[in-house]
Every structure is written in C-alpha cells, then in structure tokens.
Amino acid sequence: MAQELAPNFLKKEPYFLSPWSVVYVDNGTCGVGKVLKVTGALGALRRKKVCVPMGREEASRTFATP
C-alpha cells in the first residue's frame, strides 16, 4: 500500500505538462536524496521547479546497491 502512495520519478522532464500538474524528476540535478518537483504553468509563464527531499523509502530503493 505504501508503494501506491509513493510518487513515480521520471528520468527527464516532460516536454508537455498540463497547467498545475506536478511531476517529480530524478535526473541528478538536485543531489543525493532529492528530486526536482516540476509544476506546470499557463501560457507564457515559466514552470515552477524546486528541489524537494524524496521519502526515506524511495531514497533507499533508488540508491541501494546489491
């Protein structure tokens, strides 16, 4: 059930993004344990981009080594 609530992380930012929709991008620009949160905007307004910490479970799953 916890995996259902966890956001999906994209590897690169989508070209098209609906206004006010939010995606999380794990492309390495924010450092270890953080992802880029991108919020869509209307028309000529720029997208809002901010680095946010990912959850403890997602961080361990993403950076775990076998």
C-alpha positions in Angstrom: 0.0 0.0 0.0 2.9 2.4 0.7 4.1 2.0 -2.9 0.7 3.1 -4.2 1.2 6.5 -2.4 4.8 6.9 -3.5 5.2 9.3 -6.5 6.7 8.0 -9.7 10.0 9.6 -10.6 10.7 10.4 -14.2 14.3 10.4 -15.6 13.8 13.6 -17.6 11.4 16.5 -17.6 8.4 16.1 -20.0 8.1 18.4 -22.9 4.4 18.9 -22.4 3.0 19.5 -19.0 -0.6 20.5 -18.2 -1.1 23.6 -16.0 -0.9 22.9 -12.3 0.1 19.3 -12.8 3.1 18.1 -10.8 5.8 15.6 -11.8 8.9 14.5 -10.0 12.1 14.3 -12.0 15.1 12.3 -10.7 17.8 13.5 -13.2 20.6 14.1 -10.7 20.4 17.9 -10.7 19.3 18.2 -7.1 21.9 15.8 -5.5 21.5 12.7 -3.4 18.2 12.2 -1.7 16.4 15.0 -3.5 14.3 15.2 -6.7 13.1 18.0 -8.9 9.5 18.9 -8.4 8.1 20.5 -11.6 4.7 22.2 -11.6 3.1 23.1 -14.9 2.1 26.7 -15.7 -0.3 28.6 -18.1 0.7 30.1 -21.4 4.0 32.1 -21.3 4.5 31.7 -17.6 7.5 29.5 -16.6 7.2 26.2 -14.9 7.9 26.2 -11.2 10.9 24.0 -10.3 12.1 23.2 -6.8 14.3 20.5 -5.3 12.5 18.5 -2.6 13.7 15.6 -0.4 12.4 12.2 -1.5 10.9 10.0 1.1 13.1 7.7 3.1 11.8 4.5 1.5 12.2 5.9 -2.1 15.7 7.1 -1.3 16.8 3.7 -0.1 15.2 2.0 -3.1 16.7 4.4 -5.6 20.3 4.4 -4.2 20.6 0.9 -2.8 23.4 -1.3 -4.3 23.2 -5.1 -4.5 
